[in-house]
Amino acid sequence: MKKQNDVSMFLAGKVISTLARNSNLVFSPASVNAVLTMEAATSQSDSVKKEIMTFLKSASIDELNAVFLEITPRRQHDRWPQNCHG
């Protein structure tokens, strides 16, 4: 989870420094992580999976899924496809 927190802080720093200077902004690093995890888990492209795993500092789709399950509300787990285990 620490690696994903580091990525989230990196993303937040980039967004805040470029987009949020003189404006109100809501930014959810957890949502970005969830979207990228879902894309990696369902992508047919090995290069897309590898690039996302590298960016999120993850060794496998299973590791991404484990983090995803930690950051999503329990009621969402029932909607997560059972076959997304890269």
C-alpha positions as CSV (number, residue, x, y, z in Angstrom):
1,M,0.0,0.0,0.0
2,K,2.9,2.4,0.6
3,K,4.0,2.3,-3.0
4,Q,0.5,3.3,-4.1
5,N,0.5,6.1,-1.5
6,D,3.7,7.3,-3.0
7,V,2.1,7.3,-6.5
8,S,-0.9,9.1,-5.1
9,M,1.2,11.8,-3.5
10,F,3.2,12.2,-6.8
11,L,-0.1,12.6,-8.7
12,A,-1.5,15.0,-6.2
13,G,1.6,17.2,-6.4
14,K,1.5,17.3,-10.2
15,V,-2.2,18.1,-10.3
16,I,-2.0,20.8,-7.6
17,S,1.1,22.4,-9.1
18,T,-0.4,22.6,-12.6
19,L,-4.1,22.8,-12.3
20,A,-5.1,24.0,-8.9
21,R,-3.1,27.2,-8.4
22,N,-5.9,29.7,-8.2
23,S,-8.9,27.5,-8.3
24,N,-11.0,25.0,-6.3
25,L,-10.2,21.5,-7.2
26,V,-11.3,18.1,-6.0
27,F,-8.9,15.3,-6.8
28,S,-9.1,11.7,-5.7
29,P,-5.9,9.7,-6.0
30,A,-7.8,6.6,-4.9
31,S,-10.2,7.0,-7.8
32,V,-7.3,7.4,-10.2
33,N,-5.7,4.3,-8.8
34,A,-9.0,2.4,-9.0
35,V,-9.5,3.4,-12.7
36,L,-6.0,2.4,-13.6
37,T,-6.3,-0.9,-11.7
38,M,-9.6,-1.8,-13.5
39,E,-8.0,-0.9,-16.9
40,A,-4.9,-3.1,-16.2
41,A,-7.1,-6.0,-15.0
42,T,-9.3,-5.9,-18.0
43,S,-7.0,-4.8,-20.8
44,Q,-6.2,-7.3,-23.6
45,S,-2.9,-5.6,-24.1
46,D,0.1,-6.9,-22.2
47,S,1.9,-3.6,-22.8
48,V,-0.9,-1.6,-21.3
49,K,-0.9,-3.9,-18.2
50,K,2.8,-3.6,-17.9
51,E,2.8,0.2,-18.2
52,I,0.1,0.6,-15.6
53,M,1.8,-1.8,-13.2
54,T,5.1,0.1,-13.6
55,F,3.4,3.4,-13.1
56,L,1.6,2.2,-10.0
57,K,4.7,0.4,-8.8
58,S,3.0,-2.9,-8.6
59,A,4.5,-6.4,-9.3
60,S,1.3,-8.0,-10.6
61,I,-2.4,-7.6,-11.3
62,D,-3.1,-9.6,-8.1
63,E,-1.2,-6.9,-6.1
64,L,-3.2,-4.2,-7.9
65,N,-6.5,-6.0,-7.1
66,A,-5.5,-6.4,-3.4
67,V,-4.9,-2.6,-3.2
68,F,-8.1,-1.9,-5.1
69,L,-10.0,-4.0,-2.5
70,E,-8.4,-2.1,0.3
71,I,-9.5,1.3,-1.1
72,T,-13.0,0.6,-2.3
73,P,-16.1,0.3,-0.1
74,R,-17.1,-3.3,0.7
75,R,-20.4,-3.0,-1.2
76,Q,-18.4,-2.4,-4.4
77,H,-16.6,-5.7,-4.2
78,D,-19.7,-7.6,-5.3
79,R,-19.6,-5.7,-8.6
80,W,-15.9,-6.4,-9.3
81,P,-15.6,-9.0,-12.0
82,Q,-14.3,-12.4,-10.6
83,N,-12.2,-13.0,-13.7
84,C,-10.0,-10.0,-13.3
85,H,-7.0,-11.7,-11.9
86,G,-4.5,-11.1,-14.8
